[in-house]
Amino acid sequence: MGDRDYFRKDYMKEKSIFQPGFDNAVVSLIIFNLIVFTTLFGLYLIYLVMYDTADAARPEFFSQILGNLDLPAAPETFIYKPWTLLSYMFTHTHFSFFRLFANMLWLWSFGYIFQSLAGSSRVIPLYIYCGFIGGVVFVTSYILFSNNLAPSMSGAAAAIAGISVAATVMSPDYRIFPMLGNGIPLWILTAVFLVLDLGTVSTSLNLLMAHIAAGLMGYVYATLLKQGRDIGAWMTRLANWSMDLFNPEKKYSGGEKNVLHYQAKKQPYVKKPNLTQQKLDEILDKINQKGYETLTEEEKAFLKKASEQL
């Protein structure tokens, strides 16, 4: 991980993984997925009470509720439910707690790494981009092929596949579990996940193609980001604009929260010979919003010096 080791201890104390909102987009995504799952499961229990047997309740629930959230493969059905291209990636419709737990664990693992490298504001756009492209390919492949096709798609797995690839592209040398010798390269964890993920959906051609497409989208997103092109910035601006509408007392600049202190033309602080907590906080905020790679050499040196004085 290189110089990132110098700031990780302070950064973990400063930014808890349970901090909500755009400061921790990974946790926000996990919480939202859990809320959707819990809500749907509660509705399913209501259907079980309304009908005499589970066999009678299940088809009605799937038809009236889940049928409007899952992504249908057939274009003639999808055309009347275009919102499912977004809703499916937050909907785990088989009520498998193991599947939900596994997806959220992988989302936290890869999402947290990507967030530390690229900034919190880029996690949700990446998730949506990968899920969207996977959904488009899922529907398109139904038109092109006729064998071994799944009738619908749901869950976060396709989007997570894209995040896993993006995190690896952002930092190919990133290592996890540093206590094990020199650590394990991130690409090994990514390879294990992709083998398990693609193996799970390999029986359905359109599902397999959707997950591969989502992974390729993650590669493209991270590659462009490393080149300085943030194709998800418009989502952040749109989210901030929406917040302005419902909270007029809190104005956003159209960019990322608390970003002015390092985008302003004037230096946000006066250089001092001694380390200051204010400067450390400003650098940690910058990492959280934009990622470690955006730090200047001076800021990286400051974090290294701060770590040595702990």
LINTA-V141327 format. One record per residue. SS is DSSP state (H for helix, E for strand, L for the rest). BURIAL is 1 if it has 9 or more other C-alpha atoms within 8 Angstrom, else 0. D_LAST is the distance of its C-alpha to the last C-alpha in Angstrom with 1 decimal. Layout:
BEGIN
ss = <SS	SS>
burial = <BURIAL	BURIAL>
d_last = <D_LAST	D_LAST>
END
This chain:
BEGIN
ss = <L	L	L	H	H	H	H	H	H	H	H	H	H	H	L	L	L	L	L	L	H	H	H	H	H	H	H	H	H	H	H	H	H	H	H	H	H	H	H	H	H	H	H	H	H	H	H	H	H	H	L	L	L	H	H	H	H	H	H	H	H	H	H	H	L	H	H	H	L	L	E	E	L	L	H	H	H	H	L	L	L	L	L	H	H	H	H	H	H	H	L	L	L	L	L	L	H	H	H	H	H	H	H	H	H	H	H	H	H	H	H	H	H	H	H	H	H	H	L	H	H	H	H	H	H	H	H	H	H	H	H	H	H	H	H	H	H	H	H	H	H	H	H	H	L	L	L	L	L	L	L	E	E	L	L	L	H	H	H	H	H	H	H	H	H	H	H	H	H	H	L	L	L	L	E	E	L	L	L	L	L	L	L	E	E	H	H	H	H	H	H	H	H	H	H	H	H	H	H	H	H	L	L	L	H	H	H	H	H	H	H	H	H	H	H	H	H	H	H	H	H	H	H	H	H	H	L	L	L	L	L	L	H	H	H	H	H	H	H	H	H	H	H	H	H	H	L	L	L	L	L	L	L	L	L	L	L	L	L	H	H	H	H	L	L	L	L	L	L	L	L	L	L	L	L	L	H	H	H	H	H	H	H	H	H	H	H	H	H	H	L	H	H	H	L	L	H	H	H	H	H	H	H	H	H	H	H	H	L	L>
burial = <0	0	0	0	0	1	1	0	0	0	1	1	0	0	0	0	0	0	1	1	0	0	1	1	1	1	1	1	1	1	0	1	1	0	0	1	1	0	0	0	1	0	0	1	0	0	1	1	0	0	1	0	0	0	0	1	1	1	0	0	1	1	1	0	0	1	0	1	1	1	1	1	1	1	1	0	1	1	0	0	0	0	0	1	1	1	1	1	1	1	1	1	1	0	0	0	0	0	0	1	0	0	1	1	0	1	1	1	0	1	1	1	1	1	1	1	1	1	1	1	1	1	1	1	1	1	1	1	1	1	1	1	1	1	1	1	1	1	1	0	1	1	1	0	0	0	0	0	1	1	0	0	1	1	1	1	1	1	1	1	1	1	1	1	1	1	1	1	1	1	0	1	0	1	1	0	0	1	0	0	0	0	1	1	1	1	0	0	0	1	0	0	1	1	0	0	1	1	0	0	1	1	0	1	1	1	1	1	1	1	1	1	1	1	1	1	1	1	1	1	1	1	1	1	1	0	0	0	0	0	0	1	1	0	0	1	1	1	0	1	1	0	0	1	0	0	0	0	0	0	0	1	0	1	1	1	0	0	1	0	1	0	0	0	0	0	0	0	0	0	0	0	0	0	0	0	0	0	1	1	0	1	1	1	1	1	1	1	1	1	1	1	0	0	1	0	0	0	1	1	0	0	1	1	0	1	1	0	0	0>
d_last = <19.6	18.4	15.8	15.6	13.2	10.4	11.0	12.4	9.7	9.2	12.9	14.1	12.8	14.3	17.5	19.2	21.9	24.3	24.0	27.6	29.3	28.6	24.8	25.3	28.6	28.4	28.3	31.1	33.2	32.8	33.7	36.7	38.0	37.7	39.6	42.3	42.7	42.9	45.4	47.6	47.6	48.6	51.4	52.6	52.9	55.1	57.3	57.7	58.9	61.3	62.9	64.7	62.9	59.8	62.1	63.5	60.2	58.2	60.4	60.6	56.9	56.2	58.9	58.1	54.3	52.6	55.3	54.0	50.4	50.6	51.2	54.9	55.8	59.3	59.4	62.3	60.1	56.9	58.8	59.3	55.7	53.5	50.6	50.1	48.5	45.5	46.0	46.3	42.6	41.5	44.4	44.3	48.0	48.6	46.7	45.0	41.9	40.8	41.3	39.3	36.4	36.4	36.4	33.7	31.5	32.1	31.6	28.2	27.2	28.5	28.1	24.4	23.9	26.3	24.7	21.2	23.1	25.8	24.8	26.1	29.3	30.6	30.6	33.6	35.8	35.1	36.1	39.3	40.2	40.1	41.9	44.5	45.3	45.5	47.9	50.1	50.5	51.3	54.2	55.3	55.5	57.8	60.3	60.1	60.2	62.3	61.1	58.3	57.0	55.0	56.6	53.3	49.5	46.8	43.1	39.8	40.0	41.3	38.6	35.9	37.5	37.0	33.3	32.7	34.4	32.6	29.1	30.2	31.8	28.7	26.7	28.9	26.2	23.9	23.2	22.8	22.0	19.7	19.9	23.6	23.6	22.8	23.3	26.4	27.5	27.9	31.5	32.4	31.4	33.3	36.3	36.4	36.3	39.0	41.2	41.1	41.5	44.3	46.0	46.1	47.9	50.0	53.1	53.4	53.7	52.8	49.6	48.6	49.2	47.3	44.1	44.5	45.0	41.9	39.9	41.4	40.6	36.9	37.2	39.0	36.5	33.5	35.4	36.5	33.0	31.7	34.6	33.6	36.2	35.1	38.3	36.8	35.9	39.2	38.3	35.2	37.5	40.1	37.8	36.5	40.2	41.2	38.5	40.0	43.4	42.4	39.9	41.4	39.0	36.0	36.7	35.2	35.5	36.6	33.4	30.1	28.6	26.2	26.8	28.3	25.2	25.0	28.8	30.1	31.6	29.9	26.3	24.3	22.2	22.7	20.6	18.7	17.1	13.9	11.5	13.0	12.3	15.9	15.5	12.7	15.0	17.9	16.6	15.8	19.3	20.7	19.5	20.9	24.2	24.8	22.6	20.1	23.0	23.8	20.7	21.7	20.4	18.8	16.9	15.8	14.7	12.7	10.8	10.3	9.1	6.7	5.4	5.6	3.8	0.0>
END
